[in-house]
Amino acid sequence: MNDDPNIVLPDGTPPSHDSELQTERSKERTQENDRYVPVIVKRMDEVRRHPDDVLEYAIQEGLEQLDRPALSLFLSAVAAGLIVGFSAMAVAVVVTVTADLESPLVSRLLMATVYPLGFVMCVMSGAQLFTEHTATAVYPVLDHKAHFLRLLRLWGIVVVGNLLGTLIGAGLLTAVDDVTGARDGYVEIGQHLVEFQFVPLLISALLAGWLMALGAWLVVSTHPDISQFVSIYIVTFLIGLGGFHHSIAGSAEMFTAYFISDHFTWTQCMRFIGVALIGNLIGGSLFVAVLNYAHIRKTQETTDN
């Protein structure tokens, strides 16, 4: 038997093999499915998954998201926007309480340490976060199993739901600022979001989207245990450490800064969100989805289909 048993889908069935592209690994999966009991053997597997198995699973995950009813997607996206707002709160509190520190490095490390908290809760709870789907939902389209219009539908619903969630969350955070005492932190974060020109902001958002989509890939690649938590934490820690711009978490920060201070305008909010969404989309789709698909599926394609 191959050292890397193939994966099974959430319902216990193996991935489909009707893809137009046949790979060596897909042939191995077919042979393994014929010879072994997948439920017993594969769910006990603790070894590293084969990249082609991970891609098959990512395609199935993407198809499940593309097939979800609009209302289900929207409500899940609203929940994600609300949850990720806790990252904005955590960072604002740290910025406020460390304002008098003489070491900017310590302050940045502390901010990066708490920044992942909202993301971890969001991703582990299964809520629909836009930057996850900039990559995951692209795989079925690349594999000719879904139409591009379905992908646009998914992105549109999730983005609107996420932004509505962050808007509501920002209102709640503003209402409890007497409790959290993080006003100065929100203002400083808001300045970080609006002070950059188009190109630096776009590239920063591209890097954030790249990291978030890579995190989604790592979650699919690992088993449902502490390793998934670590994967999410690492990529979002790097986003916080680098000060990169995440469209959804950033919108929670931007909306709160707008509500809590007169220093910001609605135009500034919309400009930041628009550029960050474009950057996140490019980073997640191009640097993760297309590259992963190309180097796994295309390079392992066999010539005797």
HELIX and SHEET records of a PDB file:
HELIX    1   1 GLU A   24  ARG A   35  1                                  12    
HELIX    2   2 PRO A   38  ARG A   43  1                                   6    
HELIX    3   3 PRO A   51  ASP A   67  1                                  17    
HELIX    4   4 ALA A   70  VAL A   97  1                                  28    
HELIX    5   5 PRO A  104  VAL A  114  1                                  11    
HELIX    6   6 PRO A  116  MET A  124  1                                   9    
HELIX    7   7 PHE A  130  THR A  136  1                                   7    
HELIX    8   8 VAL A  138  LEU A  142  1                                   5    
HELIX    9   9 PHE A  148  ALA A  175  1                                  28    
HELIX   10  10 ASP A  177  THR A  180  1                                   4    
HELIX   11  11 ARG A  183  VAL A  194  1                                  12    
HELIX   12  12 PHE A  198  SER A  221  1                                  24    
HELIX   13  13 ILE A  226  GLY A  242  1                                  17    
HELIX   14  14 SER A  247  ILE A  260  1                                  14    
HELIX   15  15 TRP A  266  GLY A  284  1                                  19    
HELIX   16  16 SER A  285  VAL A  290  3                                   6    
HELIX   17  17 LEU A  291  TYR A  293  1                                   3    
HELIX   18  18 ALA A  294  LYS A  298  3                                   5    
END                                                                             
